[in-house]
């Protein structure tokens, strides 16, 4: 083994398996890849074959030895508030949580099972997307519905993108040169899926996603917050069933529902061509995001750092400027020149001396998983 132990990070999806071999100490990516079309024509037959292919691909890497394996799991429910070593009991519990994430957890847990079979002599660590938000106060995590119904069916606000929010909160603190425990932050994770969090002294106290990733911000194809009565209305007047409503709100709404596209580059092109639908879609998106920023200012009682991350957050200067427009009286301002700069590095985009630091902080969920894995595996 080389001087720095290496972690294989596995993100096992329903039809694809992404992997990276990472040196957690300095973030070096030794190798990475994706195995697609699992169980589909032209692809590998199952997750075991996919992971075998991933491991086989590492044989060409100099010193491919794996110290530990880190597995991403979308939903940890109320059971898991931190990473855990995978054992039979943990796997059984993740199976029990499948009703909360039926599209993700089955493939996630299959990746763990196969990983333990193929690499039985190294520790396997499970890192949950929901874990960072385990610290939310009950007042923030509880829906105001019948208590017995909620308890029986696990209905509460769990939050998602937690690995990214936690990574960015710590990276932003490092960027401004202050201990994470001393600052209050708002983190905006803006990709095709999008969420925002309030982080007080490094601890999550609020986030926009809830029981599922459908709640909160307007997203690429998801509606975000809607009046729940819309569901009843469409069931009664349009005769729409549960699956149709699911398809509508998760895949035919958001930016795509309003403008017909969910790629922000295309959205800006349409706006440039004079599309009123595209302009409205962006306005709705920014209005919702600004509303959440304002709400989290109130939750925190003030903010030191606001960070933008993920695909849209890191690359779209129009969205960043628009999201915070009009908040100068609150000490929140974006410098146009700094904001327009293209860079892959974490950087400040607020004016020099501004009361609130606004930053762009690239996320790195694989590195975050690798570091949490090595910390537990070496413990």
N, C-alpha and C positions, 0 to 999 in steps of 0.2 A: 504493500500500500504506500502511496505517496505521502508527502508531508501533511497534506490537508485531506481529511476524510471527505468522501463524496456521498451525496444523497441522490437516490433516484426518485424524482417526483412524478407521480402518476395521477393523471386526471382522466378517469374512465367514464366516458359518456355512453349513451345508448348505442350509437353507431360509429363512434370513433374513440381512439385512445391516444391522448397526448402525453408525451414524456420528456423529461429533461434530466440529465445528469449534472448535478450542481455541486460546486465547492462552496458551502455556506459561509465560510469565513470571509471570503472576498467577493463572493457573488459570481465567480467564473462559471460560465456555462460550458461544460466540457463537450456535451453532445445533446441534441434534441431532435424530436421528430414527432410524426403523427401517423397512426395506422387508421385508415378510413374504411368505410363500407363494411363494418363488422356485421356479419350475418346477411349481407346483401350480395347480389350477383357481381362477380368480379372482385370481391373482397375476401377477407379471411372468414372462416366459418363462425368463430366465436371469440370471446374475450381472452380465453386461454391462448389461442393461436395469435391473437394480437399482441399480448404481452410477451409471448415467446419471440415474436418478430422484433419487438422493441429491444429485448435483452440481447438477441442475436446481433442486432445492429451495433451494439456497444463493443463487440469483440474486436472491431477495427480501431477502437480508441486506445491510445496509450494509457496503460494502467487503468483498466476499466473496473477495478474492484469497487463493489458497492458496500458502504458501511451500514446504511439503513435505507428504508423505503418510506417515503411520505405520500399518503393518499389523501386526495381532496374528497370530502363528502359534503354535499350541499346542505343537508338538514340534520342537525343534532337534537332537535326538539328541546325539551326542558332537561334532558338527561345529561347533555354534554356541554360544559362551559369552558372547556380547555382541551388541548390535544390529549389523546390517550394512546397507549400501546394496544395494538389490535390483538385480541384474544377471542376465544369462542363466545364469551359472554357479551363482549362489545359488538361482535358481528350479529349476534342474535338480537341485540337491542336496536341496531341499525335497521335490521329487517322489520322490527316492530314499528319503526318510524316511516316506513314506505308510504302509508296513506297520506302523510303530510307532504311528501315530495314524490309522487308516483312516476314522474318523468325522469327523475335524476337519481334518487337513492338506489333503485335496483341495480343500475349499471355501476354506480359507485361502489356498492358493497361487493358486487361480483369481481371488480378489480382487486379488492382486498383479498378475497378468497383465493383467486388465481395467483396473486402475488405471493401469498403465504405458501402455496403449493410449489411454486417454481423457485422461490428464494426462501427456503425454510430456516436458514441458519443466520439470517439477519433480522434485526428488529423492524417491525412494521408499525408506523405511527399514523393515526387518523387525525386529520385537521379539518374542523367543521366550519363551513361558511357562516353559520349562525352563532358560533361560540363567542365572538367579540361582544355581541349584544346581550349576552347572558346577564350582564351587569345592569341592564336597564331597570329603573325603579318600577315597581308594580303598577304605579299610576300610569306609566308610559306603555307598559306591556299588556295591559288589560283592556279588552273590548267590553263595552257596556251592554252585554247581552246576558241572558239567563245564566247564572253561575254554574248550575248543574250541567246544562248543555255544553257550556264551554269546557268544563272540567272533563266530562266524559269523552269529548272529541278532540281534546288538545288544542282548543281554539284560543290563541293568544298571539301577540305580536312577537315574532322571532327575529326579523331582520335578515338581510342577506348581504353578500359582498363583504362580509366582516373581515376576511383575511386582508383584503385590499384596504379597507378603512383603517385597520390597525397599523398596517405597514406604512401607509401615507402619513398617519398622525405622528408616528415616530420619526419618519424621514423629514417631515416639515419642522418638527422641533429641532432636529439636527441642523436643518437649513438656517433657521433663525438663531441658532446658538443658545438655546434655552432648554432646560430639562423639561421633558414632556409632562412631568407631574405639576409644573408651575403654570401651564398655559391652557387656555380654553380655545377649542378649535371647531370649525365647521369644515367637514370634508365632503366634496361633491364628486362622486364617482359617476362619470357620465360616459356611458358606452351605449350600445344598442339597448341594453338594460341599464337603468340608471337609479341611483339612490344617493341620499345625503344623510350625514350623521352629525350629531352633536357630541363632542368628546371633551369631557371635563377632567383636566389633569391626567390625561391618558386613558380615562375610563369612559366607555360609551354610555350616554344617558338618554339618547333618543336616536331614532333612525326612521326613514320614510317607508321602507318596505315592512310588511306585516306578517300575517300567517303564511302568505305566499309572496313571490316577487311581483305580484300584480298591483299592490298598493303603492301609493306615493306619487312620484314624479310622472309627467308625461314621458313616454319612452319611444323607442323606434317603432315597435308594433303593439305595445301595451298601452292601455288607457291611463294607467295610474288611478288616482282617486276619482271615483264616480259615485253618485247617489245610488245606494243599493236598490232603491225603488225602481231604477231603470231595468234591472233584471226582471222584477215582477211584471213591470209594464210590457216589456217585450215578450215575455212568456204568455201573457194574457191577450195582448192585441196583435202580436205578429206570429203567435204560435211557435215561438222558438224554444227548442229543448235545451237541456243542460249543455250538451256537447256543442251546439250551435252558439250558445252564449259564451262558452269558453273560447271557442274559435274567434268570435267577434272581439272580445275584450283583450285576449292575449296575442292574437296574430293579425287582426284587421283594424286595429285602433292606433292610438298614438300618432306619431308623425305620418306613418304610412296611411292610416285611416283618413287623415285630414288632407294630405298632399299627394298620396299615391306612391311616395317613395319613402324609404327609411334611412337612406344614406345621406348624411348632412352635406356632402359635396354636391350631390344632385339637388338637394333642397335649395342650397345657395344659388346654383345655376338657374333653377326655376324662378327664384325670386329676381335674379338679374334679368330674366326674360319677361318679367312683369306679372308673374302668376300671383293672383290675389289669394288663392288657396294656400300656396306655399308660404306666403307672407303671414297669413293668419296662423298657420301651423307653427311657425317659429315664434310668433307672438304668444301663442297659448303655452308653448314649451317654456319660454322665458318667464312668463307670468307665474306659472306654477313653481318654477325653481326659485324665483325671487321671493315668493310667498313663504316657501320653506326656510330660506335663509333668514328671513325676518322672524319667523316663528322660533327658530333655534337660537337667534340672538336673545329672545325673551327667555327661553328655557335656560340658557347659560348665564343670563344676566350681563351679557357683554361678550366680546370675542377678541382674541389676540391674533389668530391666523385663520384665513379661509383658503383652502387648497382645492385646486381642480386636478382631476386625474382621470385615467382611462381614455379610450379612443377619442371621444369628442372633447372631453375636458382638457386633454393634453394638446390637441391639435387645432381646435377651433377658436380662434381669437374673437370672432364675432359673438359666439355664445358666451364666452367669459365676460366680455365687456357688457353685453346685453343683460346678463344675469344680475349684475351688480350696479347697473345704471340707476341713477337717482338716489343712491345711498350715501352720497358724500356727507350729508349732515350727521351720519352715524359713524363718520371716520373711515368709511369704506370707499376706496377709489382705485381705479385701474389706470395705469400710465399707458397711453396709446402706443408709444414707441417700444416700451418693454414688452407689452402684450403682443405686439406684432412679430417679435423675434421668434425665429424657428430654432429650436434646440431640443435635444434629447435629455438634457440635464435639468435637474431641479433648479428653479429660479424664481426670484421675486418679480412680480409684475405691478406692484403698487408703487406710487411715487416715493422717493427718498423721504424718510421722516414721517410717513403716514401713520396715524394711530393704529390702524389695523393692517397687518401684513397680508397681502393677497399673493398666492404663489401657485405655480404649476409644478406638480410633483409626480413624476412618472411612477406608476404602480408596478410592482413586481411580485405577483402572487406566488409564483414558483419559488422565488428566493425566500419569501416569507414562510412558505410551507417547509422548505429545506431547513431553515434556521430553527423553526419550532420542532422539527423532527430531530435534528441533531441534539438539541437541548434536552429532549426527553430520552433519546436513545443513549446519551452519554451519562445520564443522571445516575 
